[in-house]
Amino acid sequence: MDHFKQIDLLKKIYLARPSVILSLDNEHLTMQIFEKIVGFYKGDVNAPKRHYYGRFAKDLKQWNLKYFDFAHYTIPMFTPVQDGF
């Protein structure tokens, strides 16, 4: 997150005015970034949709839903344990 601050990445994303922001497979970083990005759009109707694409559905607890609008996930082809994770 410190490196993002150094290059001002989140502000660059905001200034580009994307319609969708897609985050891949890092839940913790996704929540931090999306929370800060939403801060730029307070009261703005044109905020981008926030999509999260991850490997496991089990990680997406209900409290995470405030951080992204859509959650997409894959299902492993082979699960070595009964629980699946």
C-alpha positions in Angstrom: 0.0 0.0 0.0 2.9 2.3 0.6 4.1 1.9 -2.9 0.6 2.8 -4.2 0.9 6.0 -2.2 4.3 6.8 -3.6 3.1 6.6 -7.2 -0.4 8.0 -6.4 -2.0 5.1 -8.2 -5.5 5.4 -6.6 -5.7 9.1 -7.7 -4.6 8.1 -11.2 -7.3 5.5 -11.3 -9.9 8.1 -10.1 -8.8 10.7 -12.7 -9.1 8.1 -15.5 -12.8 7.8 -14.6 -13.2 4.0 -15.3 -16.7 2.5 -15.5 -15.4 -0.8 -13.9 -12.6 -1.7 -11.6 -11.6 -5.3 -11.5 -9.4 -6.7 -8.7 -7.9 -10.2 -9.0 -7.4 -12.7 -6.1 -6.1 -10.6 -3.2 -8.9 -10.0 -0.8 -7.1 -7.9 1.7 -5.6 -5.5 -0.9 -8.9 -5.4 -2.7 -10.7 -4.2 0.4 -8.2 -1.6 1.1 -8.0 -0.2 -2.4 -11.8 -0.3 -3.0 -12.4 1.5 0.3 -10.0 4.3 -0.6 -11.4 4.6 -4.2 -14.9 4.9 -2.9 -13.7 7.9 -0.8 -13.0 9.8 -4.1 -16.5 9.3 -5.3 -18.6 10.3 -2.2 -21.9 11.7 -3.5 -21.0 11.0 -7.1 -23.5 8.9 -9.1 -20.9 7.9 -11.6 -18.7 5.8 -9.3 -17.3 2.7 -11.1 -18.6 -0.8 -10.4 -16.2 -2.7 -8.3 -15.7 -6.4 -9.3 -13.6 -8.9 -7.4 -12.4 -12.1 -9.0 -11.0 -14.7 -6.6 -10.4 -18.4 -6.2 -12.6 -19.3 -3.2 -16.2 -18.3 -2.5 -15.7 -19.3 1.2 -13.5 -16.2 1.7 -16.4 -13.8 0.8 -18.2 -13.3 4.1 -21.2 -11.1 4.1 -19.3 -8.1 5.7 -17.1 -8.0 2.6 -20.0 -7.0 0.3 -19.6 -3.3 1.3 -16.3 -3.3 -0.5 -17.3 -4.6 -3.9 -20.4 -4.7 -6.0 -19.8 -8.1 -7.7 -17.9 -11.2 -6.6 -16.8 -13.8 -9.2 -14.9 -16.9 -8.2 -13.6 -20.1 -9.6 -14.2 -23.6 -8.3 -11.1 -25.8 -8.0 -11.1 -28.9 -10.2 -9.5 -31.1 -7.5 -10.0 -30.7 -3.8 -7.6 -32.7 -1.6 -9.7 -32.2 1.6 -13.4 -32.9 2.1 -14.1 -29.2 3.0 -12.8 -28.2 -0.4 -10.3 -25.6 0.7 
